[in-house]
Amino acid sequence: MKNAEKAIIKKDIRGITSNKRLFIPLWIVPLMMTVVLPSIFICAVHFATDDPDVMSLLELLPESARTGNVELVIAGMIFNNILPAFFLMIPIMAASIMAASAFVGEKEKYTLETLLYCPLSVKEIFRAKVLSSFLLSMFVSLVSFAVMLAVLELEAVFLMGHPLIPGVGWAIVLFLLSPAVSLIAVTLIVRNSAKAQSVEESQQSAVFLIIPVILLVVGQFAGVMLLNVWILLGLGVLCAALAWMLLQRAVRRFTYEMLLK
Amino acid sequence: MNAVELHNLSKTYPGGKQAVRDVSLSLEPGEVFGFLGPNGAGKTTTVKLLNGMLTPTEGTCRVLGADPAREPEKVHAVSGVVTEHARMYDNLTGMQNLIFYAELFGLPADEAAGRAEALLREMELEEAKDRKLAAWSTGMRQRLSLARALIHGPKILFLDEPTSGLDPESAQNVNRMIREMARNSGITVFLCTHQLRYAQEICTRYGLIEEGQLLASGTLDELRAETFSRITLQIRAGSMPPGMGFRRTGALEYETSIRSEEEIPEIVRRIAAAGGDIYKVEAKQPDLEEIYFALTAPGRERLQ
């Protein structure tokens, strides 16, 4: 990667971190999803283990997963099956804040033309824009995971007397599937931002077209986590390949003229 | 190798508007070329074509040997551009902006900082360098844009109405800086402007464009020869003997039209011999403004 691309990434990330109105919401929702919500789950499990709904939920689990301490089984199921899906959503939500205004935001501030006068190709500028959103989203995602893990383990030890054991699936989700899905979403949102005429239009397209599709996939994810780890790995590799292909081909027909229109 | 070459360059926008029509011209390295014409004449479109922001409909252009339509990055690496719509980041300081653009052009961090400092000093923006651009005046931003265009040491500078929207004092400051830069650095300058008097001070050659067509190009003398065949001779005299062919323009002012300056001594001798008292004789060459108005439609209307 050229230093000029790194300069764009640095500038874009600084644009978000120096703007409190964007930076605070960037953290609030992920932390709600990874700290507050899981804590409520763990407390509910601890204080309402005999609930008939919880029992019927337990019956849905495979035989092998139903042995041992019921509290820990349910908490582990939430931890290893439901919470990973959040880590498909968090990076997309975080990235969409930056990605939606990647090109059209510059166009509205009349800085896009200046950026295009630099000795980088449209593809390189596009790649830098995608990477800045992607890197920020991964940072938010990994910090959220670290905070969630610390809080949940403390709660588990304190309430149930035993820490929760993260499954192998977590590694696949955090380091392969989540980055790949995030990269797909970011590439599509940035591509759309290059065609949009206003930031609002770009954000609406992101919210109404791209995010629902991704969330539909996320919705089915708790089930996928129950499947074999190798299937999860295969899915991750497939998404990563799709992300790479999209990134390579997304700007094929892009021209300066089209971007400035 | 010419710094800039345009060969039968045309650009028609998707809506059908023909912004540039069959324009051909070339600039030698180090030339300061004034591209003059009314609003909507095609000046900005030409600058965008020369930087690869637009693709020509017909014809070709080259900047220091590179075709901007095929190798825009090569053109950008050797050129600096200042246009009305090429602004900088309000959330960054002047210094941060310049360092960012220096890095975009591949300058190492320490060199970028040094060069940014020097340019801010040159543009008299040193005091404001650590303030965010949101608090800068339009004149200061325009000077910073000039610094930004020079940050990578370009060989050619495209300036599209660099003083547009500025108050007279700021415009004068920007003009002075461009003039000094053009004189001292030897950069080729392609300047689009409405300020004809100022253009005449710094440009070595001119091109006049209207409705996308190049009306004329050349040095001031070449344009004079093309548009005005005669010189205006102005004489201030106590009295003008009759039959000399002069028309009275003021209390003691008389004016006539001559073919060349060589006619002046004989005319002066004849007036003196006929008893006229001559206080002042001046042969007035048409300036760029008169040439511009003689060639462009708004000017022709104004003269009528």
Interface residues (C-beta under 8 A of the other chain):
Chain A: K2 N3 A4 K6 A7 I8 K11 R14 G15 S18 N19 K109 Y110 T111 E113 T114 L115 L116 Y117 C118 P119 L120 S121 T255 Y256 E257 L260
Chain B: N51 G52 M53 L54 T55 P72 E73 K74 H76 A77 S79 V81 T83 H85 A86 R87 M88 Y89 D90 N91 L92 F100 Y101 E103 L104 F105 G106 R148
